[in-house]
């Protein structure tokens, strides 16, 4: 297994730190603290992204009848992982997690708990291998049936928008009609302080994350039928009663493949 480098900050571990997790190192805490010193709102963005994921899964299970989930770029286990949300509502749900981070792999056993009726699996593969991912997922999922593809905060790590969009297309091409894309990403055009903090982070030597204009995030859903209200700042997507719906620099949506 690849050695875990604890000398360079890592986005998954920093994200875990912001979410209140324990799977991080001092270098990640230092980078996370430096970021929040410039832009404290990143903690809200991290938690709002996670909350959006939970609400989109809930919609997929309750409103769309989806029982299969392919979660690519899983990240470190935290509260309300995909299988926990889905199987709480529909115990027969099946989930395949995909990541290629050695630290995520080390903690993957936390993602492999499952209801007796359902199933979960973890594949140690790269986002850049959609064909291999689909082939591996087919060992757990029936890819002739509608499946939800989850891409939560992962495409910003892809250098080049066209390449990121092509990856989304490749995954969706391998899924049948009636499948869904749940996606949310950091966005430009809402909060210049966030953009300044992210640009500074990208200069630290850590793996960069590229904020993209909202119209590019909308472009990931090209050819799909968007679930209302479309691609919006994530607090505005099906908010729970009483939730703070102040727009933030994180946009997402849910789209169905015709």
C-alpha positions in Angstrom: 0.0 0.0 0.0 1.2 3.5 -0.8 2.9 5.3 2.1 0.8 7.9 3.9 2.7 11.2 3.7 2.2 13.1 6.9 4.6 16.0 5.9 2.3 17.6 3.3 -1.3 18.8 4.1 -3.9 16.6 2.4 -7.4 17.9 1.3 -9.3 14.8 2.6 -7.7 15.1 6.0 -8.2 18.9 6.1 -11.9 18.4 5.2 -12.1 15.8 7.9 -10.6 18.3 10.4 -13.1 21.0 9.4 -15.9 18.4 9.9 -14.7 17.7 13.4 -13.1 14.3 12.6 -10.0 12.8 14.1 -8.4 11.3 11.0 -5.9 14.1 10.3 -2.3 15.1 11.3 -0.8 18.3 12.7 0.2 19.4 9.2 -3.4 19.2 8.2 -4.6 21.1 11.2 -2.1 23.8 10.6 -3.2 24.1 6.9 -6.9 24.1 8.0 -6.3 26.8 10.6 -4.4 28.9 8.1 -7.3 28.6 5.7 -9.9 29.5 8.3 -7.9 32.5 9.5 -8.4 33.9 6.0 -11.9 32.5 5.5 -13.7 31.1 8.5 -16.7 30.3 6.3 -14.9 27.2 4.9 -16.2 25.2 7.9 -19.8 26.1 6.8 -19.0 25.1 3.3 -17.6 21.7 4.4 -20.7 21.0 6.5 -23.1 22.4 3.9 -21.6 20.1 1.3 -22.1 17.1 3.5 -25.6 18.1 4.4 -26.5 18.5 0.7 -25.2 15.0 0.1 -27.5 13.7 2.7 -30.5 15.5 1.3 -29.8 14.4 -2.2 -29.5 10.8 -1.1 -32.8 11.1 0.8 -34.5 12.5 -2.3 -33.0 9.7 -4.5 -34.3 7.0 -2.1 -37.7 8.4 -1.2 -38.7 10.3 -4.4 -36.8 8.5 -7.2 -36.8 4.9 -5.9 -33.0 4.6 -6.3 -31.4 1.7 -4.4 -27.9 1.6 -5.9 -25.2 4.2 -5.3 -21.7 4.6 -6.8 -19.8 7.1 -4.6 -16.6 8.2 -6.4 -14.0 10.2 -4.4 -15.5 9.0 -1.1 -13.1 10.8 1.3 -12.7 9.9 4.9 -15.6 8.3 6.8 -17.5 10.8 8.8 -21.1 11.1 10.0 -24.0 10.2 7.7 -21.9 8.4 5.0 -23.8 7.4 1.9 -24.7 3.9 2.9 -25.9 5.1 6.4 -28.3 7.6 4.9 -29.5 5.3 2.1 -29.9 2.1 4.2 -31.6 4.0 7.0 -34.4 4.8 4.6 -34.1 1.6 2.4 -32.1 -1.2 4.0 -31.8 -3.1 0.8 -29.7 -0.3 -0.8 -26.3 -1.2 -2.2 -23.4 1.2 -2.2 -19.9 1.1 -3.9 -17.4 3.5 -2.5 -14.3 4.5 -4.7 -11.2 6.3 -3.6 -7.5 5.8 -4.1 -6.1 7.6 -1.0 -4.1 5.3 1.3 -5.6 7.0 4.4 -9.1 6.5 3.1 -8.3 2.9 2.3 -6.9 2.4 5.9 -10.3 3.6 7.2 -12.5 1.9 4.6 -13.7 -0.8 7.1 -15.8 2.0 8.6 -17.6 2.2 5.2 -18.1 -1.5 4.8 -20.8 -1.9 7.5 -24.1 -2.7 6.0 -27.6 -3.7 6.7 -28.3 -7.4 6.3 -30.5 -6.7 3.3 -28.1 -4.4 1.5 -24.4 -4.4 0.6 -21.4 -2.1 0.6 -18.0 -2.4 -1.0 -14.9 -0.3 -1.4 -12.8 -0.1 -4.5 -9.2 1.3 -4.4 -9.3 3.0 -7.8 -8.6 6.4 -9.3 -11.3 8.9 -10.5 -9.4 8.8 -13.8 -10.2 5.2 -14.4 -14.0 5.3 -15.1 -14.1 2.1 -17.1 -12.3 0.1 -14.4 -14.5 1.7 -11.7 -17.7 0.7 -13.6 -16.3 -2.8 -14.1 -15.5 -3.1 -10.4 -18.8 -1.6 -9.3 -20.7 -4.2 -11.4 -19.5 -6.9 -8.9 -21.8 -5.3 -6.3 -24.3 -3.3 -8.3 -26.6 -4.3 -11.2 -25.6 -1.6 -13.7 -28.5 -2.5 -15.9 -30.7 -0.9 -13.3 -30.8 2.9 -12.4 -27.9 3.9 -10.2 -27.0 7.2 -8.5 -23.5 8.5 -9.3 -22.2 10.6 -6.5 -19.4 13.1 -7.1 -19.1 15.3 -4.0 -16.3 17.8 -4.0 -14.0 15.7 -6.1 -13.9 17.3 -9.6 -12.2 20.4 -8.4 -9.1 18.3 -8.0 -9.1 17.7 -11.8 -6.8 20.1 -13.6 -8.8 21.2 -16.6 -12.5 21.7 -16.9 -12.9 19.8 -20.1 -11.1 16.8 -18.6 -13.4 16.9 -15.5 -16.5 17.1 -17.7 -15.3 14.2 -19.9 -14.9 12.1 -16.8 -18.5 12.8 -15.8 -19.7 11.8 -19.3 -17.7 8.6 -19.2 -19.3 7.5 -15.9 -22.8 8.4 -17.0 -22.3 6.6 -20.4 -21.9 3.4 -18.4 -25.1 3.9 -16.5 -28.6 3.2 -17.8 -31.6 5.5 -18.4 -33.2 6.5 -15.1 -29.8 6.9 -13.3 -28.9 10.1 -11.5 -25.9 12.4 -10.9 -25.6 14.0 -7.5 -22.8 16.6 -7.7 -21.6 19.5 -5.7 -18.4 21.6 -6.1 -16.7 24.7 -4.8 -17.7 27.6 -7.0 -16.5 31.0 -8.1 -18.7 34.0 -8.3 -20.3 34.0 -4.8 -17.6 34.8 -2.3 -14.3 36.5 -3.3 -12.8 35.9 0.2 -13.3 32.2 -0.3 -11.7 32.4 -3.7 -8.7 34.3 -2.2 -8.3 31.7 0.5 -8.5 28.8 -1.9 -6.0 30.3 -4.4 -3.6 30.8 -1.5 -4.1 27.2 -0.4 -3.3 26.0 -3.9 0.1 27.6 -3.6 1.1 25.7 -0.4 2.3 22.5 -2.2 -0.9 20.6 -1.3 -2.9 19.0 -4.1 -4.8 22.0 -5.5 -8.5 22.3 -5.7 -9.9 24.5 -8.4 -13.0 26.5 -7.8 -15.1 26.8 -11.0 -17.6 29.3 -12.3 -21.3 28.3 -11.7 -22.0 27.8 -15.4 -19.2 25.2 -15.6 -20.8 23.3 -12.7 -24.1 23.5 -14.5 -22.2 22.0 -17.5 -21.6 18.8 -15.7 -25.3 18.2 -15.9 -25.5 18.7 -19.7 -28.0 16.2 -21.2 -29.6 15.4 -17.8 -33.1 16.4 -16.6 -32.4 18.6 -13.5 -34.4 18.1 -10.4 -35.9 21.4 -9.2 -34.5 23.9 -8.3 -31.6 23.0 -10.6 -28.0 23.8 -9.8 -28.0 26.2 -6.9 -25.9 27.2 -3.9 -26.2 24.0 -1.8 -28.1 25.6 1.2 -30.9 26.4 -1.2 -31.3 22.8 -2.5 -34.3 21.3 -0.7 -33.5 22.9 2.6 -34.9 21.5 5.8 -37.3 23.8 7.6 -35.5 26.5 9.6 -32.2 25.9 7.9 -29.9 28.8 7.1 -30.3 29.4 3.3 -27.6 32.1 2.9 -25.8 31.4 -0.4 -22.3 30.1 -0.2 -19.5 29.3 -2.7 -20.6 25.7 -3.1 -23.1 24.8 -5.9 -24.7 21.5 -6.7 -27.7 19.7 -8.0 -29.3 16.4 -9.0 -29.9 15.3 -12.5 -31.6 12.3 -14.1 -30.3 10.6 -17.2 -33.2 10.4 -19.8 
